[in-house]
Amino acid sequence: MKLVVFEAGNQMKWIAETLKKMAAVQVHVVHPNEVKWISESGGKTDRVDAKKLAELGRAGLLPRAVHVVEGPVREMRELVSARQQVQAKRVALLNVIRGYVYQEGYRLPEKFFAGPTWAAKLARLPVSAPLRLIIETFMGSIEALAVTEQRLTARLLALPDQRCVLLETIPAIGPLSARVLVGALDEVHRVDDQKAVANYGALAPTIYQSGNVRQLGRINRDGRGEVRRVLLQCAHTVARMTSHGAKPLQQFFPRIAQRRGKKIAVVALARKLLTTAYGVLKSGQPYDPRKLQPSAC
């Protein structure tokens, strides 16, 4: 059996699929963040990187292999990534317009672009002719990106998966956020426990420990960023909900906010949503608010 080791990257998909078709080949994909000995070393080249990975493989010191998703879940993950890229570019263009308008003395409100009538309101602003042209040309790109985002979203929501139905029983977890979670987690039993899933979702604090000193730092962002983003949005929604099913989660939020502040409480609530989703997927049972009573938190 031959062991083939390589770092995760843009070409990981086709390399892994090609190697898996070969007989007597074991594929081990490592995440770059797990082998910082390589990324932080001097004289970094592809040849040096390959040699160091080979040394780790021979010594049995390779970190846990990256989970390579396949089939519909691969499509789900790729659609989530593409939608995120399009959305980021659209928002960036809107922020450029905001900056240009501010240069002429008009400060647009924070939620100016949230409603459906923002384009008409923007057209009525008494700005200069050059800025008017800039806005009109940018609007064409923004509208095209919005159409692209809608098409990607429609395709993503059309992908059937029973696990998404289970996740949608959790308060504030809708069809879109459920597919983000399924695309990221896939085979949930490969994750050891709630601490591991929180770290995977970029919602676990960094830890510094030396001797008897143990300190928790900022949230570790080495995990999957799309999980962190979508669950932070869900956490804000849960904090405003009044339904009976959301009550245990709502009670969790003010307890943390009172001690640590609202910003930390939102992150903690996002982590709580992630571990709840992990439990739902692992058990295969719908969300049950009785299992999240304050005494069990």
Secondary structure as UniProt FT lines:
FT   STRAND          2..7
FT   TURN            10..11
FT   HELIX           12..20
FT   TURN            23..24
FT   STRAND          25..30
FT   HELIX           32..35
FT   HELIX           36..39
FT   HELIX           46..59
FT   HELIX           71..103
FT   TURN            104..105
FT   TURN            110..114
FT   TURN            116..117
FT   HELIX           118..123
FT   HELIX           129..158
FT   HELIX           162..167
FT   TURN            168..169
FT   TURN            171..172
FT   HELIX           175..185
FT   HELIX           188..190
FT   HELIX           194..200
FT   TURN            201..202
FT   STRAND          205..210
FT   TURN            211..212
FT   STRAND          213..219
FT   HELIX           225..240
FT   HELIX           244..246
FT   HELIX           247..260
FT   HELIX           262..283
FT   HELIX           289..292
FT   HELIX           294..296
//
